Amino acid sequence: MITIPVDPVANPANHPLPTLDGEDHRWQGHFEAMASPCEILLDGVSRAQAEQALLHAARETWRLEYTLSRYVPGNPVDQINHSHGKTITVDDDIALMLDYANQCHELSDGRFDITSGILRRAWRFDGSDNLPDAPTVTALLKLIGWNKVRWHRPQLTLPEGMELDFGGIGKEYAVDRVLLDLKQSLPRPSAVLVNFGGDLACTGPRCDGSPWTVGIEDHRRSKESHQTLSLRGGALATSGDSRRFLLRNGIRYGHILDPRTGWPVPDAPHSVTVAAPSCTLAGMLATFAMLHGSGAEAFLDVQDVQYWVQRSTLAAG
């Protein structure tokens, strides 16, 4: 195993250094970002090329994490969330996310809303039975609504007290961004798969023509695969509640919240995995399906994509 040194400036969150394993032009790189284990698989490249690819992937992912996270004081999202109703000019990364968030809001009929992250003040999905009281949730609804935000690229006006949260789209975007960078920079023929916490995309099959073997997580055993798939191109993304939920009186409340009500989506699946040409699209469709609750399968049936849905035997909230 090789540890890749990184300039501290390029690693503002002080994550563990990336590591690289492998031989004979097949390599596995690992680092941490966006609260997920990140993996870069490379075929048909030298060790020096693999090291450079891993270094770039980690730096770019950490840069996007710093830019898009709601947890970093002073970063662009923090500046937006503390703008006190003033109009501010945003950079290209944030503008791209805002354009995409606007599109998701329109396509989902308001079910997907990046202003709904403020509901975390009421909800703590820690596996306990502690539900918030209805008045607390209702009060927060006044601070939710993408339609209340003024967005005219590159200028944004966020009403006082509201917040933006890119957690629902940032990781999938990072997968596609890193994959594109590596595809453009690595020699041909070569093959790459980028996997950030189970959301992944590849450039095509391995160099010998064989598929990549990937697993779909079993919601009952979070470290085990429910099913393995052969991937020759495109991307996979999963949305689910295997790690974040509440359980009270036999009812499981998943962390997928309806921004229109402030409460978990009733009858939502445990998880939805979607295959699509890009990780961003796969993630969008998986999340939309979760937001449709009992209608998840019906929604996906008309999207012309492959999908896998896992449901619980427990009643939903």
Backbone hydrogen bonds, N-H to C=O, Kabsch-Sander energy under -0.5 kcal/mol:
donor,donor_aa,acceptor,acceptor_aa,energy
2,I,20,L,-2.8
4,I,2,I,-0.5
4,I,18,P,-2.9
10,A,7,D,-1.7
11,N,8,P,-1.4
14,N,11,N,-2.1
19,T,30,H,-2.3
20,L,2,I,-2.7
21,D,28,Q,-2.3
23,E,26,R,-1.5
26,R,23,E,-1.7
27,W,42,L,-2.7
28,Q,21,D,-2.9
29,G,40,I,-3.3
30,H,19,T,-2.6
31,F,38,C,-2.0
33,A,36,S,-2.1
36,S,33,A,-1.9
38,C,31,F,-3.1
39,E,195,N,-3.0
40,I,29,G,-2.5
41,L,193,L,-2.8
42,L,27,W,-2.4
43,D,191,A,-2.6
44,G,25,H,-1.7
45,V,25,H,-0.9
50,A,46,S,-2.4
51,E,47,R,-2.7
52,Q,48,A,-2.1
53,A,49,Q,-2.3
54,L,50,A,-2.6
55,L,51,E,-2.4
56,H,52,Q,-2.3
57,A,53,A,-2.6
58,A,54,L,-2.6
59,R,55,L,-2.4
60,E,56,H,-2.8
61,T,57,A,-2.3
62,W,58,A,-2.7
63,R,59,R,-2.1
64,L,60,E,-2.3
65,E,61,T,-2.6
66,Y,62,W,-2.5
67,T,63,R,-2.2
68,L,64,L,-2.8
69,S,65,E,-2.0
75,N,72,V,-1.6
77,V,67,T,-0.8
79,Q,75,N,-2.5
80,I,76,P,-2.1
81,N,77,V,-2.7
82,H,78,D,-1.0
83,S,80,I,-1.7
85,G,158,L,-0.8
86,K,83,S,-1.9
88,I,156,L,-2.6
90,V,154,P,-2.6
95,A,91,D,-2.5
96,L,92,D,-2.5
97,M,93,D,-1.9
98,L,94,I,-2.6
99,D,95,A,-2.5
100,Y,96,L,-2.1
101,A,97,M,-2.8
102,N,98,L,-2.4
103,Q,99,D,-1.9
104,C,100,Y,-2.6
105,H,101,A,-2.3
106,E,102,N,-2.0
107,L,103,Q,-2.7
108,S,104,C,-1.9
109,D,106,E,-1.2
110,G,105,H,-2.5
111,R,108,S,-1.4
113,D,111,R,-0.6
116,S,113,D,-1.8
118,I,115,T,-0.8
119,L,116,S,-2.1
120,R,117,G,-2.0
121,R,118,I,-1.8
122,A,119,L,-2.0
123,W,119,L,-2.2
126,D,124,R,-1.9
127,G,245,F,-2.8
131,L,129,D,-1.1
136,T,133,D,-0.6
137,V,133,D,-1.5
138,T,134,A,-2.7
139,A,135,P,-2.2
140,L,136,T,-1.2
141,L,137,V,-1.1
142,K,138,T,-0.5
142,K,139,A,-0.9
143,L,140,L,-2.1
144,I,141,L,-1.5
148,K,145,G,-2.0
149,V,146,W,-1.7
150,R,157,T,-2.2
151,W,149,V,-0.6
152,H,155,Q,-2.8
155,Q,152,H,-3.1
156,L,88,I,-2.7
157,T,150,R,-2.7
158,L,86,K,-0.6
162,M,159,P,-2.0
165,D,114,I,-1.7
166,F,68,L,-0.6
169,I,166,F,-1.8
170,G,166,F,-2.4
173,Y,169,I,-1.7
174,A,170,G,-2.2
175,V,171,K,-2.1
176,D,172,E,-2.0
177,R,173,Y,-2.5
178,V,174,A,-2.7
179,L,175,V,-2.4
180,L,176,D,-2.3
181,D,177,R,-2.1
182,L,178,V,-2.5
183,K,179,L,-2.6
184,Q,180,L,-2.1
185,S,181,D,-1.5
186,L,182,L,-2.4
191,A,43,D,-1.9
193,L,41,L,-2.3
194,V,201,A,-2.9
195,N,39,E,-2.9
196,F,199,D,-3.0
197,G,37,P,-2.3
197,G,195,N,-0.7
199,D,196,F,-1.5
200,L,198,G,-0.6
200,L,236,L,-2.5
201,A,194,V,-2.0
202,C,234,G,-2.2
203,T,192,V,-2.2
206,R,210,S,-2.9
209,G,206,R,-2.3
212,W,231,L,-2.8
214,V,212,W,-0.6
214,V,229,L,-2.4
216,I,227,Q,-3.4
217,E,215,G,-0.5
218,D,221,R,-0.6
218,D,224,E,-2.9
219,H,217,E,-0.6
221,R,218,D,-1.1
224,E,221,R,-2.4
226,H,216,I,-5.0
227,Q,216,I,-1.2
229,L,214,V,-3.4
231,L,212,W,-3.2
231,L,229,L,-0.6
232,R,230,S,-0.5
234,G,202,C,-0.7
235,A,276,A,-2.6
236,L,200,L,-2.4
237,A,274,V,-1.7
239,S,272,V,-2.5
241,D,270,H,-2.4
245,F,243,R,-0.5
246,L,253,Y,-1.9
247,L,128,S,-2.6
248,R,251,I,-2.6
251,I,248,R,-2.0
252,R,315,A,-2.1
253,Y,246,L,-3.4
253,Y,251,I,-0.5
254,G,252,R,-0.7
255,H,244,R,-1.2
257,L,255,H,-0.9
258,D,263,W,-2.6
261,T,258,D,-1.4
262,G,258,D,-3.4
265,V,256,I,-2.6
268,A,265,V,-1.1
270,H,310,Q,-2.2
271,S,310,Q,-1.7
272,V,239,S,-2.8
273,T,308,W,-2.7
274,V,237,A,-2.5
275,A,306,Q,-2.4
276,A,235,A,-1.9
282,A,278,S,-2.3
283,G,279,C,-2.9
284,M,280,T,-2.0
285,L,281,L,-2.4
286,A,282,A,-2.3
287,T,283,G,-2.4
288,F,284,M,-2.7
289,A,285,L,-2.3
290,M,286,A,-2.0
291,L,287,T,-2.3
292,H,288,F,-0.9
292,H,289,A,-0.9
293,G,290,M,-1.7
294,S,266,P,-0.6
295,G,292,H,-2.4
296,A,293,G,-1.9
299,F,295,G,-2.5
300,L,296,A,-2.3
301,D,297,E,-2.3
302,V,298,A,-0.7
302,V,299,F,-0.8
303,Q,300,L,-1.8
305,V,300,L,-0.6
306,Q,275,A,-0.5
308,W,273,T,-2.4
310,Q,271,S,-2.4
315,A,250,G,-0.7
317,G,252,R,-1.4
